[in-house]
């Protein structure tokens, strides 16, 4: 990063906006191996805890007239259920638990990342690429299993003039393989950019003259990041639904 | 973060000697394995928690609530229907009672009229009898008065005859008085 060494000689104005994304062991200072318990592990674990708290403990009373936590859990359920139903149709509903898993994980990881000093797991491409690739592979395999070679009609736009179809097929093919890239970078990029910007503003707070502006800017960015945290989870989920719809109904 | 510059030996190619990130930590290959490993575990755990516990439970609660609402609406409809029936029954009972009251009143009126008629008839008969008795008594009185007049006339005639100095027997006087009375 260019801001990495933006240090002024006198004031000690130091920007390290990317340091918040460093993966480090939770215990000790050793190297990060595959199975090392790191800050990633901690915040992923907290995401699980949050999901369990809301979706399991929140609904443990099974009340007909729901408590606050139960109605939030029901709201999340209804939100994703309706999304899957509206976008993919009735036959997409059997994949609802998978999509719900994606949504709950992303939304909680994003919001946990907004806690000051926390580590944002979804700001890492390693995480979002795994999510996006799993969606991409699942959807592709599902498309071929459900439709056989008919899945390829997704690339053959039958409503276009015949002469244009090979060109469109090429474009469709490229766009299909770009999907996991855009799918993952959109999420990680949004989350990372917001957090880095907040950190840059926080660096400016060291200068007394502009610190009020800096604090205001951080507050405004934080508000925006709350929106982004939800919207990106929503976007990721609804795109997953769209891709799933393509796999189930490839015909335009 | 300026506070994280406590000197530590670089344990990764992505972190410099001050503990700051070199380039984008997102692109650091050293950590990918760790992240992917824990992410997969996390996703599997969340999936099982949701698919086995949370989602069936919420689905059951929602279905139960839907059922309860449907039942309650049906029960409300039922109660409304019952209320309407009860109202109809009440109206019918009211109409019946009114009709019965009318019948009873009519009967009572008829009974009284019959009683009244009988009493009137009886009273009329008594009045008629009394009138007849009175007439008879009047006739008797008139007859006896006439007879008395005859007797008095005869007596008076006899006395007048005697006062005139003549004598006449009673039979002549009676015949003369009768003749006068008839004439």
Interface residues (C-beta under 8 A of the other chain):
Chain A: X1 X4 X12 X14 X16 X18 X19 X20 X21 X22 X23 X24 X29 X30 X31 X32 X33 X34 X35 X36 X38 X40 X41 X44 X45 X47 X48 X51 X52 X55 X56 X59 X62 X63 X64 X66 X70 X73 X74 X77 X78 X96 X97 X98 X100 X101 X104 X105 X121 X123 X124 X125 X126 X127 X130 X131 X188 X192 X199 X203 X206
Chain B: X1 X2 X4 X5 X8 X9 X11 X12 X14 X15 X19 X20 X21 X23 X24 X25 X26 X27 X28 X30 X31 X32 X33 X34 X35 X36 X37 X38 X39 X40 X41 X42 X43 X45 X46 X47 X49 X50 X51 X53 X54 X55 X57 X58 X59 X60 X61 X62 X64 X65 X68
